[in-house]
């Protein structure tokens, strides 16, 4: 069974290689229940291509989702020569196009993952399960109901231990942003509360170190009193962001709290008071403030969580976090220890970009700051590691930043600037 991280990588590779049958033939999705649960020999590149195309078409069938489908279609299914051409053809700025692309891919991954997990539950249960619609459709639309051929198989009478074994947490920190509660007497503020939650989900999804559950899955909890542990079980997340909105006169107060779902411990609790002079400006301002606060709080919580783990029980993500902690201690001994943890992260998960970028940065520090290794050796090794990180995740700003540092250390200033600018293109 693939881990969540491996499954996510496999879906992204299937999209990138959609038109290349020889590369699709090596895709890890061919080993999943999605493609092996029917008749023998069904797991073929053609079947994988059909799975991706049919799921995308049905998943984004609603009128409000058509632009997402067009972005995916012109990027992967019927690709234009360059992404800039897709943005121009759809009349989008390049940054808006990239946001749509990220949202579409994330929603496709999550839907396929949940289908795979449901099929795994069927296998564990050992019997055919009842098929039922999800509590809410995967997308909302004003003029189309949830498609009747999109369903989630659910298993009856399966013990909690079996379920938790089938639904592991993702390898990296995962978060669900629940709908913000409108606690004012003005029903019009419901739109603002929903808009803030939606924008926070979109903004957090741009952090490569976070796995953020898609909007429509989170909004199935709208209007319901739920325990964070229930959200953890149902969505497979480590953190839950809850919020509320109050209005008094021409002022609003937005409260936000992040809870570690397993323990119930508060990681963050903040409130934001603003004047309602410009509703969209207020929404943008609060979204940015909440997003930055949440990202920093989770980064800190993950670092402390990794430090509590025994070294022998670390996964790739926790080893990476331990490396970051030692790197931040700013001394030769801790820098050497950081390199050991980053190397362990690479060995535990060769497809995780963070281990490579962390190791690249630590080796550069070893040469340029602590002078514990030769400069030429460090430059060469760091550039190789950083390029590997970028190859694994070209959208990872940290990987790009590490490559920029490696190029700058070699005197390639133009290349270094290009790498810094790339994440903003």
C-alpha angles and dihedrals in degrees: 000000000000121000117239090256093050091046091051091050091048093053091049090050091049089055094047092047096038094123095041111080094184092059093042088056088067096047117124092224088076087073096052128100088247089075104021101048095083127056121335115273093026094120099092133137088252091054091048090050090050091048092054095043097044094045093050092047094050097037092055097036094118119100092243091053099048093097090055089052092049090051091052093043096052093041100047117359098046099007126203116219094257136015090236088062090054091052091049093047092052093043093242132135110247092248091052090048090052091050090051091048093051092047093048094048093046093051092047091050093048094049093049091045092054091049090051092049091049091052090049089053089053090053093050092046089055096218140073110276132216113264116224139171118256117256088256134015119263089242135026123227136171096222108027132059125221108291110256093223093059108084140142117233110225129194125227126216097011116149123243092244092055092048094050090049091056097042106052122174115261116265092249127049111289129202140190118202107207121209111276113247118239103222096172127097090241111092089195088073088067087082092053092048091050091044093054092049091048093048092047090053090050093047095047091048088067090066106094091203092062131070105208121193113236122261099250095052090050093048092059083083094057112130093008129112104227135171116237090233089060090052089049092053096044100042102026097236135149097205134037124199115206127181146173138200129214128183128202118175107311095340132085132197120206118194122194132183133180117209128193096232099211097052101024089232118151112240096177137009119177139153131205125202118198141166115244096229095126113016096201094046090050091049091050093046095050092044091054093046093049094044095051092045093048095047092050093045093051092045089054093045092050092049092053091043091055092048090056092056120093109249091241093059099051122127122205094272095048091046088052090051092050088051091053091051093052091044090056092055088077103215134110096250095052091044089058090048090049090055090053092053093045089050089051090051090054092049093048094049117012089184094060110101095199095070092056096045092047092050091048092053094045092052092049090051089049090058104034102035109021099024092216093134133032118275096228092049092048094047093052095044094044094051091050092049094045092049089052090052092050091047090054094047117008091180093059106110091196091057090048090048092052091050089049090054091049092050092046090052087055092049097252096133097164091053090046091053091047091055092050091050096045099081089054096052 
